[in-house]
């Protein structure tokens, strides 16, 4: 069983509140708009990190992380990208590839809106952890944590931080 912390849209923001949850995870996944490489460096000092770059990320971040990260975690096929849309409204950049070869877990960021929903047509689970940073229109900073045990995605929790200032 692997404990995952999923975050996105940090926009250069990292603090002890986020790092507290990093320490409790086995792996951390970041769905883009990292903002500053210090964010991912701080996470990598503590736990293994899988990440993708987002639309605001600079050349340094883009040279370290891919646009799409597809991998197996236990027996779960995972695909992380920053701009992915959501079931019935996938972004044109991913929709054809999703239909041809859907993962079991499709993760994206970008919208700053926390959303977890099944796509029954493609038989996948879609996750967007919202935004963990302070930049953007969102009122509450959010992340997700969950476990993967074999082929089972379980123990999903929403982590909410106080309203942004």
Secondary structure, 3 states (H helix, E strand, C coil): CEEEEEECCCCCCCCHHHHHHHHHCCEEEECCCCCCHHHHHHHHCCCEEEEECCCCCCHHHHHHCECEEEEEECCEEEEEECCCEECCEECCCCHHHHHHCCCCEEECCCCCCEEEEEECCCCEEEEEECCCCCCCCCCEEEEEEEEEECCEEEEEEEEEEEECC
